[in-house]
Amino acid sequence: MLITGTEQFNQKPKKGIQFLQEKGLLTIPMDNTEVAQWLRENPRLDKKMIGEFHLQFSGSATGRSPPPLPGSLPFAWGSTSHPEVAGGIHRALDEL
């Protein structure tokens, strides 16, 4: 399942994270430290897709926040904004 999630992440990062959450390998709602650890410790991840994942939630690619995620995804963010999630992942990566 981890390899499948990694392959999906390398195609579409949100899809890979969602898959891992559905399989119970990542928590819902997403834990920044947990995701950062997975990003750092998984040698099969495409570095370009890690960057795209970060940009997707930081709003850096467009200079504004990305659109909200569809409610049907178990990609639970609670009341946390996308830039806050990106910042949390960035800080967690620095701390690992």
C-alpha positions in Angstrom: 0.0 0.0 0.0 2.9 2.4 0.8 4.4 1.8 -2.7 1.0 2.4 -4.3 0.5 5.6 -2.3 4.0 6.7 -3.3 3.3 6.0 -7.0 0.1 8.0 -6.8 1.8 10.9 -5.0 4.4 10.9 -7.8 1.6 11.4 -10.3 -0.8 13.6 -8.3 0.4 14.5 -4.7 -3.1 15.1 -3.3 -4.2 11.7 -4.7 -1.3 9.9 -3.0 -1.9 11.6 0.4 -5.6 10.8 0.1 -4.9 7.2 -0.7 -2.6 6.8 2.3 -5.2 8.5 4.6 -7.9 6.1 3.3 -5.6 3.1 4.1 -4.8 4.4 7.6 -1.2 5.0 6.8 -1.6 8.8 7.4 -4.0 10.3 9.8 -7.1 12.3 9.1 -6.9 15.2 9.6 -3.5 15.5 8.1 -0.7 15.8 10.7 2.1 18.1 9.4 4.9 16.3 11.2 3.7 12.9 10.1 3.5 14.0 6.4 6.9 15.8 6.6 8.5 12.6 8.0 6.9 10.5 5.2 8.2 13.1 2.6 11.7 13.0 4.0 12.0 9.3 4.7 10.6 8.0 1.4 13.4 7.7 -1.2 10.9 6.8 -3.9 9.2 10.2 -3.9 9.8 12.5 -6.9 11.4 15.7 -5.5 9.6 17.7 -8.2 6.2 16.4 -6.9 7.2 17.2 -3.3 7.8 20.8 -4.5 4.5 20.9 -6.3 2.7 19.5 -3.2 4.3 22.3 -1.1 3.4 25.0 -3.7 -0.1 23.7 -3.9 -0.8 24.5 -0.3 1.4 27.5 0.1 -0.2 29.5 -2.7 3.3 30.4 -3.8 2.7 29.3 -7.4 0.0 31.8 -8.0 0.6 34.4 -5.3 -2.8 33.5 -3.7 -4.3 30.6 -1.8 -5.4 27.6 -3.8 -9.1 26.8 -4.1 -10.6 24.7 -1.3 -10.4 21.0 -1.5 -13.6 19.2 -2.6 -15.6 18.2 0.5 -15.8 14.6 -0.8 -12.1 14.0 -0.1 -11.1 12.6 3.3 -8.4 15.3 3.2 -9.6 16.9 6.4 -8.0 20.2 7.2 -10.4 21.4 9.9 -10.2 25.1 10.3 -6.6 25.4 9.2 -5.9 27.4 6.0 -3.8 26.0 3.2 -0.9 28.4 3.8 -0.8 27.3 7.5 -0.7 23.6 6.5 2.2 24.3 4.0 4.0 26.3 6.7 3.5 23.5 9.2 4.9 20.9 6.8 7.8 23.2 6.0 8.6 23.7 9.7 8.3 20.0 10.4 10.6 19.1 7.6 13.2 21.5 9.0 12.9 19.9 12.4 13.4 16.3 11.3 
